[in-house]
Amino acid sequence: MKKFFISLFIAALMSILLIGCGSNNAQNESQNQEVAAAANDDERDSEPDDSKPVNGDLTIKMLNVGQGDAVLIQTKTQNILIDTSDTDEREQFQAELEKTGVKKIDKLILTHPHADHIGGAKLVLDNYQVGEIYNDGCKRDKFNVYKGYINAANKKKIPVKALQAGDKLNFGGKVSFEVFYPTEELRKKFEAANDYNDTSIVGKLTYGDFSMLFTGDAEKVVENELLNSKYKKKLHCTVLKAPHHGSKNSAGAEYMKAVSPEYVVISAGDPNNPTGSGNMYAHPHKEALNAYINSGGVSKKNIFWTYENGTITITTDGKNCSITTEHKSNWLNKWLKKN
């Protein structure tokens, strides 16, 4: 009997020791996992969002057209095109438009008269049925690209209307667009200085709980005007179209705090091609990218660039939205380190 109790005691002691070893191993394994997770946090945070596409009736495509801007908005009833890429990108722009299957452009909005925004406007007028044309009100009569689309519009008897702060457009399907900038006074001021970036139309598309802020090439001086205007509280949005291709001259800290988007989409071309209409300024700049992340609170995985991701497609039902791209790319961390 005594030997039995001794044996029982030894077995119990061994059991306790084994449990303790198992606990230490589990703890060590847990700690190793935490270290590994911490090491990979930055990389995971920059991975593109693989969320399932939303089956919505509003689609917004930032077309992959190189350095210029071209965004196609498709509602239940209308096709709206904001900007038309650069003169040197017309073939790529036309190919991207053809992929969408669009036959008619109900509204053509040209944010400002720089070549990388109006370069394909005449092409659109020559090849598509266009209902209405809107611009920022600037007249660059000595600029051939500007004259080309104005003459084409006049030939087809399509009126060209200037947008300014306070204007509202109906995009159909309960989608609206409100213009925040420019005022007539500021448009005249910057036009006189030949500063067409800062005459850019800035406006907000809204569909239910979803919104997208369009910014043209507006820089910090415009952002400060908006922060001091009645539109400050309206700047917050779901998606931000990066101002001026992600330039360091945009995306001020206070502005990004006010906008605080969930996603940022950037249209910029090949940084290895500094010729012609190429990305000679190496957009997007790290200063702007850091502002999106640190001041705007945007997750790295929610920042997209057409050069790396191809055409960027946003789909929403007015409540939820998803972003899909042609290419997945963990470009952000590498780009920040490189630049």
ABEGO torsion letter per residue (X at the ends): XAAAAAAAAAAAAAAAAAAAAAAAAAAAAAAAAAAAAAAAAAAAAABBBABBBBBBABBBBBBBAEABBBBBBBBAABBBBBEAEBAAAAAAAAAAAAAAGBABBABBBBABBBAAAAAAAAAAAAABBBABBBBAGBBBAABAAAAAAAAAAAAAGBBBBBBBBGBBBBAEGGBBBBBAOBBAAAAAAAAAAGBAAAABBBBBBBBEABBBBBAEABBAAAAAAAAABAAAAAABBABBBBBGGGBAABGBAAAAAAAGBABBBBBBBBAABABEABBAAGOBBAAAAAAAAAAAGBBAAABBBAAAAEBBBBBBAGABBBBBBABBBBAAAAAAAAX
